[in-house]
Amino acid sequence: MKEKELNALISLLDDPDTEIYTVLEDKLITCGPVVVPFLEKSWEESFDPLQQARLEDIIHKIQFNQIKHDLQLWKISNQEDLLEGLLVINRFQYPNLEEEKIYNSLAQLRRDVWYHLMYEMAPVEKVKLLNNILFREFGLSGNTSDYHAPQNSFISSVLESKKGNPISLACIYSLVAQRLDIPIYGVNLPKHFILAYTEENDSEKVLFYINVFNRGQIMRTEDVTSFLQQLNLPPDDSYTKPCDNLSIIKRVLRNLIAAYAHVDNIDKKNEAQELLDFIEKD
């Protein structure tokens, strides 16, 4: 669609006729993300509350459709990249964020650990080093005062505020570790997401677990088994072995659904549920 035609459509968004608006909305949404800058520019220049509201709604629908597209593409062809999956979820709340800041922040954390890392370190020593850099020096911590806040699930917010929930902290921890070839992976433990330090060449063999929400506390297999017993659950592999990245992204979305419900943001809750339903389709 040419710019002149696009601007003509946008100029008609103040028409009070809802049928005309529906036609215009469909045409603009069909154009996709390429028209968003024009819509945003029109919003800034408009003094009509109705037109501004309609522009906001169309922009949001276009961006939400793009998130669904990106999520599907990630699921089909890029599941090995956990960070990209987290970035797609991040766009749900922060569609215009400069994602380079997230890459740079993680890269800096990796460098800070690498500077002190020695090949001959034992697994426990490597975890102590990670704990020192991430929790003591950088300042990451569990958000115990506002545990259910939706922001705890968005990687950009967690890196900025340095407060998160168990899964967001675990994701940052494992992303830094894996970039240093330290075999630490997420474990989909019910009620409390944790990490597993595995054998270097066999991710199914867990050496010990890490409770990132408790500043990297090391847990034994017996600790995890005891926790499961308290929940009346068996020590099933799905609870005790490293999980795939798709399971992590699904859990992030479930956390978001619960978080938005907790703060009575029903629209966001329904959209997060839509994303989860979408990614759970075969």
C-alpha positions as CSV (number, residue, x, y, z in Angstrom):
1,M,0.0,0.0,0.0
2,K,1.4,3.4,-1.0
3,E,1.9,6.0,1.6
4,K,-0.7,8.4,0.1
5,E,-3.3,5.7,0.2
6,L,-2.3,4.7,3.7
7,N,-2.6,8.3,5.0
8,A,-6.0,8.5,3.3
9,L,-7.3,5.5,5.2
10,I,-5.9,6.8,8.5
11,S,-7.6,10.1,8.0
12,L,-10.9,8.4,7.9
13,L,-10.5,6.8,11.3
14,D,-12.5,9.5,13.0
15,D,-15.6,8.5,11.1
16,P,-18.4,7.7,13.7
17,D,-19.8,5.0,11.5
18,T,-18.7,1.7,13.1
19,E,-19.1,-0.3,9.9
20,I,-16.8,2.0,8.0
21,Y,-14.3,1.8,10.9
22,T,-14.4,-2.0,10.8
23,V,-13.5,-2.0,7.1
24,L,-10.7,0.5,7.7
25,E,-9.4,-1.5,10.7
26,D,-9.3,-4.8,8.8
27,K,-7.4,-3.1,5.9
28,L,-4.8,-1.5,8.2
29,I,-4.3,-4.7,10.3
30,T,-3.8,-6.7,7.2
31,C,-0.9,-4.4,6.2
32,G,1.0,-5.6,9.3
33,P,3.9,-4.0,11.3
34,V,5.1,-1.9,8.3
35,V,2.3,0.6,8.9
36,V,2.8,1.0,12.7
37,P,5.2,4.0,12.4
38,F,2.6,5.8,10.2
39,L,-0.1,5.0,12.8
40,E,2.1,6.2,15.6
41,K,2.9,9.4,13.8
42,S,-0.8,10.0,13.1
43,W,-1.6,9.4,16.8
44,E,0.9,12.1,17.8
45,E,-0.6,14.6,15.4
46,S,-4.2,13.9,16.2
47,F,-6.3,15.9,18.6
48,D,-9.4,13.7,18.2
49,P,-9.9,11.3,21.2
50,L,-11.9,8.8,19.1
51,Q,-9.3,8.7,16.4
52,Q,-6.5,8.3,18.9
53,A,-8.3,5.5,20.7
54,R,-8.8,3.7,17.4
55,L,-5.2,4.1,16.4
56,E,-4.1,2.7,19.7
57,D,-6.3,-0.3,19.3
58,I,-5.1,-1.0,15.7
59,I,-1.5,-0.7,16.7
60,H,-2.0,-3.1,19.6
61,K,-3.8,-5.6,17.4
62,I,-1.0,-5.5,14.8
63,Q,1.7,-5.9,17.4
64,F,-0.1,-8.8,19.1
65,N,-0.5,-10.6,15.8
66,Q,3.2,-10.1,15.2
67,I,3.9,-11.7,18.6
68,K,1.9,-14.7,17.7
69,H,3.7,-15.0,14.4
70,D,7.1,-14.7,16.1
71,L,6.1,-17.2,18.7
72,Q,5.1,-19.7,16.1
73,L,8.2,-19.2,14.1
74,W,10.3,-19.6,17.2
75,K,8.5,-22.8,18.1
76,I,8.9,-24.3,14.6
77,S,12.5,-23.3,13.9
78,N,14.4,-21.7,16.8
79,Q,13.5,-23.5,20.0
80,E,17.2,-24.0,20.8
81,D,17.5,-20.3,21.4
82,L,15.8,-19.7,24.8
83,L,16.7,-16.0,24.8
84,E,14.8,-15.4,21.5
85,G,11.7,-17.1,23.0
86,L,12.0,-14.8,26.1
87,L,12.4,-11.8,23.8
88,V,9.2,-12.6,22.0
89,I,7.3,-12.7,25.3
90,N,9.0,-9.5,26.3
91,R,7.6,-7.8,23.2
92,F,4.1,-8.6,24.5
93,Q,4.7,-5.8,27.1
94,Y,7.4,-3.8,25.5
95,P,7.0,-3.9,21.8
96,N,9.3,-0.9,21.1
97,L,12.1,-1.8,23.5
98,E,15.7,-1.8,22.1
99,E,16.6,-5.4,22.6
100,E,20.3,-4.8,22.1
101,K,20.3,-3.6,25.7
102,I,19.3,-7.1,26.8
103,Y,22.0,-8.7,24.7
104,N,24.6,-6.3,26.0
105,S,23.6,-6.9,29.6
106,L,23.9,-10.6,29.3
107,A,27.2,-10.3,27.5
108,Q,28.6,-8.2,30.3
109,L,27.5,-10.7,32.9
110,R,29.2,-13.4,30.9
111,R,32.4,-11.4,30.7
112,D,32.3,-10.7,34.4
113,V,32.1,-14.5,35.1
114,W,34.6,-15.5,32.4
115,Y,37.2,-13.1,33.9
116,H,37.4,-15.2,37.1
117,L,36.5,-18.6,35.6
118,M,39.2,-21.3,35.6
119,Y,39.0,-24.6,33.6
120,E,40.0,-26.7,36.6
121,M,37.2,-25.4,38.8
122,A,34.8,-28.0,40.3
123,P,31.1,-27.7,39.5
124,V,30.4,-26.3,43.0
125,E,33.1,-23.7,42.6
126,K,31.7,-22.6,39.3
127,V,28.3,-22.2,40.9
128,K,29.8,-20.2,43.7
129,L,31.4,-17.9,41.1
130,L,28.1,-17.5,39.2
131,N,26.4,-16.7,42.5
132,N,28.9,-14.1,43.4
133,I,28.7,-12.3,40.1
134,L,25.0,-12.5,39.5
135,F,23.7,-12.0,43.1
136,R,26.3,-10.2,45.0
137,E,28.0,-8.0,42.4
138,F,25.2,-7.5,39.8
139,G,22.5,-7.6,42.5
140,L,19.9,-10.0,41.2
141,S,17.4,-11.2,43.8
142,G,13.9,-12.7,44.1
143,N,11.1,-10.2,44.2
144,T,9.7,-11.3,47.6
145,S,7.9,-8.0,48.2
146,D,5.9,-8.1,44.9
147,Y,6.1,-11.7,43.9
148,H,3.0,-11.7,41.6
149,A,3.9,-8.6,39.6
150,P,3.8,-9.2,35.9
151,Q,7.1,-7.4,35.4
152,N,8.8,-10.3,37.2
153,S,8.3,-12.4,34.0
154,F,9.8,-10.0,31.5
155,I,13.6,-10.3,31.0
156,S,14.1,-6.6,30.3
157,S,12.4,-5.6,33.5
158,V,14.3,-8.2,35.6
159,L,17.6,-7.1,34.2
160,E,16.7,-3.4,34.9
161,S,15.1,-3.8,38.3
162,K,17.3,-6.8,39.2
163,K,14.3,-8.4,40.8
164,G,12.4,-11.4,39.4
165,N,10.5,-14.6,40.0
166,P,12.1,-18.1,40.1
167,I,11.8,-18.8,36.4
168,S,13.1,-15.4,35.1
169,L,16.1,-15.5,37.5
170,A,16.7,-19.1,36.4
171,C,16.6,-18.2,32.8
172,I,19.2,-15.4,33.2
173,Y,21.4,-17.6,35.3
174,S,21.3,-20.5,32.8
175,L,21.8,-18.2,29.8
176,V,25.0,-16.8,31.3
177,A,26.2,-20.3,32.4
178,Q,25.5,-21.9,29.0
179,R,27.4,-19.1,27.2
180,L,30.4,-20.2,29.3
181,D,29.8,-23.9,28.5
182,I,28.7,-24.6,32.0
183,P,26.0,-27.3,31.8
184,I,23.2,-25.7,33.8
185,Y,19.6,-26.1,32.6
186,G,16.1,-25.4,33.7
187,V,14.0,-28.0,35.7
188,N,10.2,-27.7,35.6
189,L,9.7,-28.5,39.3
190,P,6.1,-27.8,40.3
191,K,5.5,-24.7,42.3
192,H,9.1,-23.7,42.1
193,F,11.3,-23.5,39.0
194,I,14.9,-24.5,39.7
195,L,18.1,-25.4,37.7
196,A,20.2,-28.5,37.4
197,Y,23.9,-28.8,37.0
198,T,24.5,-31.8,34.8
199,E,27.3,-33.9,33.5
200,E,29.1,-32.1,30.7
201,N,28.3,-34.7,28.0
202,D,25.0,-36.0,29.4
203,S,22.3,-33.5,30.4
204,E,20.2,-36.4,31.7
205,K,22.7,-37.0,34.6
206,V,22.1,-34.4,37.2
207,L,25.0,-33.7,39.7
208,F,23.0,-31.3,41.9
209,Y,20.3,-28.6,41.7
210,I,20.3,-24.9,42.2
211,N,17.6,-22.8,43.8
212,V,18.2,-19.4,42.0
213,F,15.4,-17.7,43.9
214,N,17.4,-18.4,47.1
215,R,20.6,-16.8,45.7
216,G,21.9,-19.9,44.1
217,Q,21.4,-22.3,47.0
218,I,22.7,-25.8,46.1
219,M,20.1,-28.6,46.5
220,R,20.6,-32.4,46.6
221,T,18.4,-34.9,44.8
222,E,17.0,-35.8,48.2
223,D,15.9,-32.2,48.7
224,V,13.9,-32.2,45.4
225,T,12.4,-35.6,46.2
226,S,11.3,-34.4,49.7
227,F,9.8,-31.3,48.1
228,L,7.8,-33.4,45.7
229,Q,6.6,-35.6,48.5
230,Q,5.2,-32.6,50.3
231,L,3.2,-32.0,47.1
232,N,2.1,-35.6,47.0
233,L,3.9,-36.1,43.7
234,P,6.3,-38.9,42.6
235,P,9.9,-38.1,41.6
236,D,9.0,-38.2,37.9
237,D,11.6,-37.3,35.3
238,S,9.4,-34.5,34.1
239,Y,9.9,-32.8,37.5
240,T,13.6,-33.7,38.1
241,K,15.3,-33.7,34.7
242,P,16.2,-30.7,32.6
243,C,13.2,-29.5,30.5
244,D,13.2,-28.1,26.9
245,N,12.9,-24.5,26.1
246,L,9.3,-24.8,24.9
247,S,8.3,-25.9,28.4
248,I,10.1,-22.9,29.9
249,I,8.3,-20.5,27.6
250,K,4.9,-22.1,28.4
251,R,5.6,-21.8,32.1
252,V,6.6,-18.1,31.7
253,L,3.2,-17.6,30.0
254,R,1.3,-19.5,32.8
255,N,3.1,-17.2,35.3
256,L,2.0,-14.2,33.3
257,I,-1.6,-15.4,33.2
258,A,-1.6,-15.8,37.0
259,A,0.1,-12.5,37.5
260,Y,-2.4,-10.5,35.4
261,A,-5.2,-12.3,37.2
262,H,-3.7,-11.3,40.5
263,V,-3.7,-7.6,39.5
264,D,-7.1,-7.8,37.8
265,N,-5.8,-7.0,34.4
266,I,-8.3,-9.2,32.6
267,D,-7.5,-8.0,29.0
268,K,-3.8,-8.9,29.5
269,K,-4.6,-12.1,31.2
270,N,-6.8,-13.2,28.2
271,E,-4.1,-12.2,25.7
272,A,-1.5,-14.2,27.6
273,Q,-3.9,-17.1,27.7
274,E,-4.4,-16.7,23.9
275,L,-0.6,-16.9,23.4
276,L,-0.3,-20.0,25.6
277,D,-3.2,-21.7,23.7
278,F,-1.6,-20.7,20.4
279,I,1.8,-22.2,21.3
280,E,0.3,-25.4,22.7
281,K,-1.3,-26.2,19.4
282,D,0.3,-29.1,17.5
